[in-house]
């Protein structure tokens, strides 16, 4: 009978690849949110009643920088940044995109 046990070193490799994949996916989410925040006009944020452009640029930019410094995707500050990016993408971005582009 053969043993189906996995070597601890293989398990650590799998865990680090999964963690890296999560880190990269969340990095992409934050970059997309920040780039999208940059391209919209400041007046759109005020008209949509979604804070202002400077607020979102600072918030998303700071958390993107923290994401690059703090490599753990489950770090408390990174978790706050993930929530901020997802809120922007799920709430603010659709409202800004629906506004007329005059």
C-alpha positions as a printed NumPy array, in Angstrom:
array([[  0.   ,   0.   ,   0.   ],
       [  1.343,   3.442,  -0.883],
       [  1.07 ,   6.496,   1.269],
       [ -0.752,   9.526,  -0.124],
       [  0.942,  11.963,   2.239],
       [  2.218,  15.204,   0.774],
       [  5.647,  16.425,   1.684],
       [  5.556,  19.53 ,   3.902],
       [  7.805,  21.297,   1.403],
       [  5.342,  20.689,  -1.433],
       [  2.473,  21.948,   0.737],
       [  4.426,  25.136,   1.482],
       [  5.104,  25.63 ,  -2.227],
       [  1.422,  25.223,  -3.061],
       [  0.465,  27.66 ,  -0.303],
       [  2.951,  30.267,  -1.491],
       [  1.744,  29.966,  -5.107],
       [ -1.884,  30.346,  -4.031],
       [ -0.965,  33.333,  -1.863],
       [  0.949,  34.902,  -4.742],
       [ -1.989,  34.345,  -7.082],
       [ -4.385,  36.013,  -4.635],
       [ -1.928,  38.869,  -4.107],
       [ -1.592,  39.443,  -7.866],
       [ -5.344,  39.269,  -8.491],
       [ -6.034,  41.817,  -5.755],
       [ -3.203,  44.017,  -7.041],
       [ -4.865,  44.058, -10.454],
       [ -8.207,  44.997,  -8.856],
       [ -6.58 ,  47.934,  -7.059],
       [ -4.718,  49.12 , -10.16 ],
       [ -7.911,  48.977, -12.26 ],
       [ -9.81 ,  50.94 ,  -9.606],
       [ -7.09 ,  53.6  ,  -9.378],
       [ -6.737,  53.972, -13.158],
       [-10.493,  54.259, -13.508],
       [-10.587,  56.91 , -10.769],
       [ -7.943,  58.911, -12.64 ],
       [ -9.799,  59.013, -15.966],
       [-13.093,  60.468, -14.713],
       [-13.608,  64.217, -14.41 ],
       [-13.752,  65.713, -10.894],
       [-17.188,  67.181, -11.593],
       [-18.623,  63.705, -12.127],
       [-17.796,  62.663,  -8.562],
       [-19.533,  65.704,  -7.116],
       [-22.549,  65.336,  -9.412],
       [-22.854,  61.65 ,  -8.495],
       [-22.566,  62.495,  -4.771],
       [-19.702,  59.974,  -4.375],
       [-17.148,  61.923,  -2.306],
       [-14.69 ,  63.695,  -4.622],
       [-11.926,  62.694,  -6.992],
       [ -9.1  ,  63.639,  -4.625],
       [-10.599,  61.456,  -1.879],
       [-10.776,  58.403,  -4.134],
       [ -7.33 ,  58.977,  -5.649],
       [ -5.736,  59.291,  -2.219],
       [ -7.624,  56.328,  -0.781],
       [ -6.938,  54.002,  -3.688],
       [ -3.356,  55.227,  -4.158],
       [ -2.397,  54.783,  -0.508],
       [ -3.875,  51.305,  -0.353],
       [ -2.202,  50.332,  -3.627],
       [  1.158,  51.445,  -2.207],
       [  0.47 ,  49.51 ,   1.001],
       [ -0.432,  46.46 ,  -1.072],
       [  2.992,  46.605,  -2.716],
       [  4.771,  47.021,   0.627],
       [  2.755,  44.555,   2.71 ],
       [  3.059,  41.292,   0.816],
       [  0.408,  39.444,   2.835],
       [ -2.971,  39.736,   1.069],
       [ -4.726,  39.012,   4.379],
       [ -2.994,  41.798,   6.292],
       [ -5.541,  44.026,   8.056],
       [ -4.574,  47.155,   6.097],
       [ -4.674,  45.211,   2.83 ],
       [ -8.144,  43.939,   3.695],
       [ -9.336,  47.524,   4.169],
       [ -7.782,  48.405,   0.809],
       [ -9.518,  45.478,  -0.89 ],
       [-12.861,  46.666,   0.47 ],
       [-12.181,  50.241,  -0.699],
       [-11.273,  49.071,  -4.222],
       [-14.317,  46.805,  -4.452],
       [-16.613,  49.567,  -3.176],
       [-15.23 ,  51.903,  -5.822],
       [-15.652,  49.313,  -8.576],
       [-19.114,  48.162,  -7.479],
       [-20.672,  51.477,  -6.472],
       [-18.787,  54.538,  -7.695],
       [-17.557,  53.351, -11.094],
       [-20.973,  52.316, -12.488],
       [-22.448,  55.654, -11.414],
       [-19.627,  57.615, -13.036],
       [-19.832,  55.587, -16.252],
       [-23.579,  56.191, -16.501],
       [-23.119,  59.954, -16.546],
       [-23.302,  61.756, -19.906],
       [-19.914,  62.69 , -21.393],
       [-20.561,  66.263, -22.554]])
